Amino acid sequence: MVEVIENYRDSAFETFRAYKKLAEKAMIQVSDEDFFRPLCEESNSIAVNVKHISGNLESRFTDFLTSDGEKPDRDRDSEFIIDENARDRLMERWEYAWNILFDTIESLTADDFRKNVTVRGESHTIAEALNRQLTHYAYHIGQIVFLAKHFRSANWKTLSVPRNRSAEFNEFLKKQREDGKPPGLPLEGPLKFANFKK
């Protein structure tokens, strides 16, 4: 049972890392102007998604085992307001917040998985809490990738399997495995393939 729990913990850790990397490979392709640009008044910019994910990470994973994931000092509504155009500051907070998550997951023991944590007063197993956040971040990172791809248009460098090249991608994966170099992280295969083809 311990091995199963450790496998889950390690898989969750690597999947969170993969989504962070995916977002960063999208964001690096956009200008500062596009980083802060929403599609319309009702949509979130990349910057807003970065600020919101960062705030959520800090709240959920600070004192993960001992306090509610919705911290009383969190001002969630302010995460959807960008009052300055300092991309560097937002990315510093992004990095800081993700490190809280990674440090927390790395510290979890098999015994910790017997405990429950709370989010907004609702009890979750550790696996439920991690899955809740993983799906939440994947949702917003999908928005980041969509916006970056929209703004870059024909200049977009793909982060997934290019159209009409699925068979070629499958052969690439097969060759990687045969050479003892399988893609490591989830989502990494398409990134390796895209770089391999350049």
C-alpha positions, 0 to 999 in steps of 0.5 A: 500500500505504501508503494501505491501511495508513493507512486500516486504522490510522485505522479501527482508531483510530476503532473503538476510540474508538467502543467507548469512547464506547459504554461511557461512554454506558452507564456514565453511566446507572447509579448508583454502587451499580449500577456496583459490583454484579455479577449474581451471585458468578460475574459481573463488575460494571461496575467490574471490567470497567473495571478489567480493560480498563484494566489490559489497555490499559496492559499491551498498549499501553505500549511496544507495539512493543518489549516483550511485551504482557503486562508482567511487572509486570501483576497480571491477577488483581487486576483482577477484585477491587474493593477500594474503591468509588472510581468516580472513581479507576477512571474516571481509570485508564480514561481514562489507559489509553485514552489510551495506546492512542490515542497508540500507534495515532496514532504507528504508521507504515506501516513499523511495520506490517511489524514483529511484536509479541509478546503472551504470547510469541506473535508477531503482526503489528500488524494481528493485535495490534490486532484481538485487542484490539479484539475483546477490548474489544468483548466486555467493553464488551458486558458493560458495556452489558448490565449497565447496561441490566439495571440501568436497565430501563425507564429505559434510554436506548437506545444502538442502533436502537430496536425496531420502528424500523429503517426509520425509522433507515434513513431517518434515515441516508439524510437525514444522508448527503443533508445531508452529515452522515453519522454519523462513528464506527462505532456513532455512527449509532444514537446520533445517531438516539436523540438526534435522536428525543428 
